[in-house]
Amino acid sequence: MKQERIWPLLTACILSLSIAGCGTSAPVRYYGLVPVETETRFPVTEQFVISVGPVRIAEYLNRYQIVTRSEDVSMKLGDYDRWTEPLAKAFQRTLTDNLATLLGSDRVLEFPAQSALDSGYQLPAQVTRFDTDSTGAAVLEVQWTLRTIDDKTILPARRSRYTTRVAEPNDYASIVAALSELVGAFSRDVASELAELP
């Protein structure tokens, strides 16, 4: 008698699990930072060469999910909205591409290119904030310096802060576009400094 009751119950459980397993989850969307498109140029000499990086990022950003800030002190991870590559790598590559465009030079190389250079500059950076909040504000805070390949300081370490508005604060494509704009603003400041070097 007990067996006759168990089998229908067991069958119902298996059927429920099967139905639950067949449910579809939301598709994951992937995003990447976009280099600048600009007519502005900060020309440098043909001898100019720079290795961009290493770029390091704050640990709270060190994940594939895109991080945003909520109204309070909490952070939100975009479970279905992710970077296509580690953010530090994406930031470093985009900064390198931006500087190559702004300086009009093909001798803007990505770290660890300095290991193959006899002369030139190196641009290390530490990103301490790179996110948006619920009001639509996007913020980049970055510490950086400039030195020669043989480790002589050219520009003392400094902290730069950039802000812009996100067109649609709840849309991840708009969020990434705003963050890309901030990398572009930082790139222009760096290019301006580099163009003044002897």
Secondary structure, 3 states (H helix, E strand, C coil): CHHHHHHHHHHHHHHHHHHHHCCCCCCCEEECCCCCCCCCCCCCCCCCCEEEEEEEECHHHCCCEEEEECCCCCEEEEEEEEECCCHHHHHHHHHHHHHHHHHCCCCEEECCHHHHCCCCEEEEEEEEEEEECCCCEEEEEEEEEEEECCCCEEEEEEEEEEEEECCCCCCHHHHHHHHHHHHHHHHHHHHHHHHCCC
